[in-house]
Amino acid sequence: MVHKLTKIGLVVIAAGFLFGFAANTVETFPFIREKRFQSGTSDQIPIDGSYIDIPLIEGISHPSSMQMIIYWDYHSPSGSEFSVSSSIIISKAGQVIGTIPGTTNDDFWISSDEYTQHHYITVPSKYGSTSFSLYARVQGHPALQEAVNDLYIENIRVYITYTFYMVIPSLISFAGTALVIAGFIIGRKQKAKKPIDVDWEPTLKWRGESPITGETKAPKMAIKTTPQPKKKVKKVVKKASPKAGDTKECKYCGKSVSRSAFFCPHCYGKLR
């Protein structure tokens, strides 16, 4: 029979699997995944060679590192073509710390009225442990001199995953595995110690009549012995004949004793 610890361990493993699946698929999950969204037309992107810093996320902190997926949409109502350069910068207390590596895009062309750009970034714990902000630094260049300056960034989406909490599903599954192993070991020990129930017990009896039940037929489990012939023992009694002149009668028991004896060897009476 399966031990109860093994059953509990299997339930814990299943819970860890479901927890991890939900944490990796659901957009928002308590303590693990968070979504921040800015909808509607945002700031206008300059096309005169200057840049603008558009807030992506402000005033966030966490003791562990964070993984982020950032999306924003470029939109031009006139459908003009632009060359855009962008990067993501990190700022603390209003001071720019630097550019997030791998987020710089130089001179890519937007030739439709709407275009989505996305970035995958990781903020180390040394930056995220205190309050920080992220900005999209963007500048545009028109493809034609007569282009209308109507380039905007809108619909900013930031998905944050706190990496510290991502180990929780693994810890739950590890605890469940430990319970399964412990239940298996305990179950085997209990099974080894359990006595075997039988409906009969073998008995050993000598062949012949039982003093309790009076049966004369030997049981199947009886030990059979070969009867040995009895030897006749002949008793020999030696009678000592007293020597004439060397013995006398005991005054207590009347038996013959030596004349030189101090005590009777038969009744231990004192002769002299």
Disulfide bonds with the S-S distance in Angstrom:
none
